[in-house]
Amino acid sequence: MRIFVIGAGQVGTTIVEALHEAHDLTVIDLDPARLEPLAYRFDISTIEGNGASRTVLTDAALTGADLLIACTSRDEANLVAAMIAKGISPQTTTLVRTTNPEYLEVWREGQLDVDFIVSSEEETAQAIARSVAVPAARQTDVFAEGQVQMVELDVSDASSAAVVGPPLREARLPEDGRVASIIRGEEMILPGGDDVLRPGDRIVVIGSPAAAQAWGRLIAPDTGTVTDVVIWGAGRAGTAVARLLLEQEIGVRLIEASRERARTVAEQLPGARVYHATGIDPDFLERERIRDAQVGVFAMRDDMKNHYAATLAKVHGLGFTIAIVHEPAAAEVFERAGVDVTVNPRQVTAEEMVRFAHDPRTQQVTMLEGDRFEVLDITTRPGGEFVGMTFREMPIRGALIGAIVRDGKAIFPRSDEVLRAGDRAIIFTESSRVGEVERSL
């Protein structure tokens, strides 16, 4: 594909890292200091200029491009760039990043002439809500309209002896779930029946939502069903998370430092309990028994505030914490401080945008471990190399199919199951092998 990326910030860089090997990329940005590292690290073209300028896009030879991704931090610039691109090259698919839910709503009503819009707030809220559902998971995602779930879990000394120690073929494992990968340090293992889980391993499980939750309880036995979540920050991200959780009938408490914002959100979300407080007052944390919540979500706009509030809440007994981080380097700092899960809005936005550059049969992409690995949802085609094979016969080439969806129903295949054309395969693979996997299917 010929792909133009407008914006060389964190989202644009993540997209380039994921796509540069398989596609012809051109990146446009006003800041040469952002373009130079990309040009140095990757075999791509860069243009210093305004991506929302018709002159710049015309001079860049946009005509005939397959995809334009507008992912700067300025919503209006992204929209203008995409609409100008449509005028120059009508056949080019346009994809826009936005942080304003109103633009997403207007686009869904058909009032914006762009092909696709990805909302950072919506993607972030969905990622957090999925983590709340399986609080033991470092990362989780759902596929096939919620029928299949992927969870990434850390095995520890506290994990159940039912799954840690015995060979996998002898272990008492949840039905409808499969260990797709064992990540042991820098090594990645596609497990067989003789492999053994050890404390310190990180595993990727693909299965039904029930199996994902069962695995979570085995790996972290002290986690249970979530009924009470406290959210620090009632901005766009915090209220989006609250709205999703309330729809799932999970109790929500919101903490907001601005009196006016707290009042507004209380009116918008009558099912939530809203506090006008900073959330970093020890007396408040004790008085409101914040430690009794199963999950705390830290959704303020400032990484340092989220870090301090999460650490303080942990000190006061809150068991599981999820924090939004805006700077990539902050994620490791948060995790070393004991924050259980971090969600980077730019990262989850980039993941959603990357799938549009995959084979058109690929419906969804999830990146793991800094994009060392991916989970793909791809529909098999007639004539595919693996089509017609049983799962026992399939060669292992750095990839493993954890589930298939056939006639709208999820199947968690056994070794004698045959892969058919038209099946949707939920497959774990090394990112460097994505192109090979797509061709094989």
N, C-alpha and C positions, 0 to 999 in steps of 0.2 A: 504493500500500500504506500501511496504518497500521502504523508500526513503533515499538516502544518499545526504547530503548537504555538499559541499566542500566550506568552507569560512564562518566564524562566524562574519563577519562585519555587516554593517547596512543592506545590502540586505539579507544576510543569516539569520540574526535575525528576520527580517520582515517575511521571509518565514516560519521560525519556529513558530512564533507567530500565523500565519494564519493556519498552518497545524498540529500542535502538538496533538490536541485533536482527530483527526480522522485517524492518520497515525503513523506507526512505523518509527521514525526518528533517523538517526545517523548523527552527525555533526563532520566534520574533519577540524582541523585548527592547524597551527603551534604555535599559541599563547594561552597558558593555561588561561591567564587573560580574554580572550574572551569566552572561553568554560565554565569556572566556573559559571558565572551568568546564562547561558542557562541551564546547568545541575541543578542548584539550583531552577530555576523558572518553568522548564517544565520537564515532564517525558520523557526524551530522553537520548540516548546514545551519548557520546562524545569521540573523539579520538584525542589525541595530535599527530600530524604528518603531513607529506607532502602529500596532496591529489593528487599530480601529481606523486606519487611513486607507481609502480606496487606492491612492497612489502607491503606498507601500505594498499592499496586497497584489496589485497589478504587476508592479515591478518584480515582485517575488515569484512571478509565474504560478500564481494560485490556480489558474484555469486548468481544469482536468484533474485536480487533486481529489483523492478519495475521501479524505476526512479533514475537517478543521476543528481543532479543540481550543476553545477560548477559555483560559483558566487563570486569568490575572485575579488580583484581589479586588478589582473594581467591577461590580456587576454591570453597570451601564456600558463600560468599555467592552465587556465580553459580548453583550447583546448587540451593540453596534457593529462590532467586528463580524459576528456571525451573519447579521443581516446584509452587510456589505458583501461578504463572501458569497452569499446566495445570489446577489445580483451579478457578480463577476462570473461565477461558476455554478449554475443552478444544480448540476448533478453532484456537487460536493455535499456530503453529509456534514451538518453543523452540530456541534455539541458545546453547550455553554455551562459554565459553573456559575452558581449564584449562592449568595448567603442570605438573600431576602425571600422569605416564603411567599410574599405577594407575587413576585415574578413567576414562581412556579405555578401558582394558582391561575394567573393570567394566561400562562402558556397552556395549561391543561384545558382552558376554555377556548383555545384556538386563536388567541389574539396576538401571538408573537410568531413571526415567521422564522422560526428556527426548528431544527429537527428534534433535538433532545435537550432537556435541561436537567442538571444534577444539582440538588440542593445540599449544601454542606450541613445545614442544620438537620435536615431530614435523615441523611445518611448517618450522622453522628448519633442522633436519637435512636435510630434503629439498632446501631451497634451496641449502644449502652443497654437498651432494653433486652437484647439477646444475652448480654453478659449477666444481667439481673436474673434471667430465667435459669441460668446454670452458673451459680456464683463461684463454683470451683474452677471455671474455665479461664485461661489466660485470654483466649480469643474464641469466638464462636460465630457461626453464620448459618443461615438456613437456605435450602434449595428446594426446587420443585414445589413452590407454593406452600412451603412449610412442612412438607412430608419428610424431608431429609435434613439432618442437622450435622454440622461439623463442629467438633470441639477440640481445642488444644489444651492439654492438661499437664501439670507438673506432678510427677510421681515423687512421693516423699516417704520418710520412715513411718509416717502416720497412715499411709495408704493401706487398704485392706490386704491381708495376707491371701485372700481369695484370688487376687490377680497379680500380686507381687511375689515372685519367687518361683512358682511352678511354670513349666513350659506352657505357652499359650494354648496348645491343644488340650492340656489337662486342666487349665484354669476354669473356674466357674464364671463365665463371661455373660453379660447381658445379651439376650437375643436381639436380633435385628440391629446389630452394631458390629463394626469391624475396626480393628486397629490398622489404620492405613499407613502409619509410619512411626518409627521410634527414632527420636533425635537424641543422640548421645554425644554431647560435646559438639564437635565439628562433624561427626559422622551421622549419616542418615541411613537407617535400616528399613527396608521394606520387609516386614516381619513374616516369618513362616511359623509353622506349628511348634518348632523346636526353640524359638526365641523366647527369652525371659525378660520381663520388666524388672528394672532395678530402681531403687531410690536415686533421684537425680536425673532420671530420664524425662524427656518431654515427649508426649505421645499425641498423635492426631487420630481421632476417632471419627468415623463417618457412620451414621446410623439413623434410626428413627428418633424423634424428639424424646420419646420415653427412654430409649437406650442411652441417649446422650445424658439425660438426667441421672440414670442409674450409674453410668460411668463416673459422673461427677461425685455421686455419693460414695462410690468405692475408692476413688482417688483421694477425696477429702471427706471423710466420714462425718465430720462435724457440721457439714452444710445441710440445710433442709429447705423446705418450701418457703419461698419469700412472700411475706404478707405486709411488710412494713419497710418502706424505703424513704430515707431522708435525702433531700437534694439541696445542696448549697448553691445559691444563685438562681434567680428567677428571670434570667434573660431569655433570649430566643432558644438557646440550647436547653437550658433547664426546664422551661415550660414545655418544649417539644417532648422531652423525656417524660415529664410528668403526665402529659396528655396520653402518651402511649401506654404508660403503666396503669393509669386509671381505666383505660379501655380494657386492660387485662384483669381488672378488678383487684389490683394490688394497691394497698394503702400508701398514700404519698403525703409526706410532710416537706414543705418548701421553706427555706430560710433565705430571706432577702434583706439586704442592708438599707435599700431605699424604701422609705415609707410609702411614697406615691406608687412605686412599682409593685410593692407588696399588696397594696389595696387593689390595684388594677388586676393583678393575677388572681387574687382571691375572688374577684367578681367573675373572671373568665373561667376559673376552675373551681366550681363550688364543691367538687368532691374531694379537693385537697385541703389540708390544713396549712395555712400560710402564716409564718412568723415574721414580724419585722424585727430582725436581729442581725448581728454581724456573723454569728455562727462560730466565733472564736473566743467567746467568753466562757471560761470554765464553769461558772455558776449556772449559766444558761444550759450548757450541755448536761450538767447534773440534774438541774431542775426539770428539764423536759425529757429526761431519761433517754437521751439519744443513743446510749449504748444498747438499748433494747431493740433497735432496728436491726434487721438482718444485713442491710446494704446501705452504704452512704455513697452518694454521687456528688462529685465536686465539679460544678459546671460554671464557675466564675471565669471571667475573661482574662484574669491574671494568673500565670502559672505559679508565681510565688505564693499568692493567696491560696490557691488550690493545694499546693504542697503543704503549707503550714496548717491549714484547716484539716486536711486529711491526717496529718501526723498527730495533731492535737486530738482529733476524734479517736484515733487508734489508742492514744494514751488513756483516754476516758472510756475505753472498753468496746468501741465499735469494731465489730469483727471483720467485715469485708468492705473494701473501699475501691471505688472506680473513679478515676480522675481524668478530666479532659486536659490534654497538654497541647500547647500551641507551637512549642519549639521542639524539634526532633531530639536534640540532646537532652531535653528534660525528662524524657521517658525513662532512661536508665537511672537518673537521679531519683525519680519518684519510686521506682521499683526497689532500689537499694534502700530506700527509707521505709519500705514495708507496704507501700501502696500496692494493692493486689493486681489491678488492671488499669492500664492507661489507654486512652482513645485519642488519637490525633485527628481532628476534623479534616485536615488537608490530606492525610494519608487515606482515610476511608473514602474521601471524595475522589482521589486519584484512582483508587481501586475500581470504583464504579465506572469511571471514565475510560479506563484501560480496556474494559471488555469490548468497547465498540470497535477497537482495532484488531480484535481477534477474528478468527474464522467466523463468518456469519452464523454458523451453527452453534457457536458458543453463546449461551444465554447469560452466564454469570461467571465471575472470576473473584476469588478471594486470595489475597497475598498473605504469606506467613513468613515469619522470621526475616523481616527486612527484604522481602521478595526473593528469598532463597528458594522458596517452594510456593506452589499455587494449587488451589483446588478449582477445577473447571467443571462446569455443567455444559456438556456438549452433546449434540444429537448425532448419532452414527449415521453413515450414508451407505447406500448399496455399493458393494465393491470394496468397502473398507477392509484393511488387512485383517483385523480381528473379528469382523462380522462372520458369523457362522461357527466360530470356535467356542468350545466350552471354556469356562474360566480356568479349569485345570490345564488346558492346552496353551493358554496365552503366554507368550514370552514376557519375562519381566525386564523392562528396560527403563528403570528409574521411575516407574509409574504404577499405580494400583487403583483399580476401580472399586469403590466402596459401596456403590448403590447404582441401580438403574431405575428409570421411570418408564413404564410401558403401559400404553393405553390410559395414561393419567394416573397410574397407581405405582407407588414406590415398591421396589423389590430389592431385598438385601441378599444378593446371590450366593448360592453354594457352589462348590467346585464343578458340579455337573450342569449348571445353568448355562444356556447358550445365548451369546450376545446376538441380537438381531438388528437389522437395519431399521432405523427409526427410533431405537431406544435412546433415551437421554442417559448418558453416563456421567456420574459424579465421580471425578477421578482426581487423585492426589498425584502430583508430579513435581520434579525439580523444575524450576523456572526455565533453566537452560534447555529443557527438553520439550517445552510447550509446543513448538512448531512441529516437532516429530510426532508428538502424541496426536495433535489435531490431524495430521496427515494419515496416521495409522487408523484413525476412526472414520 
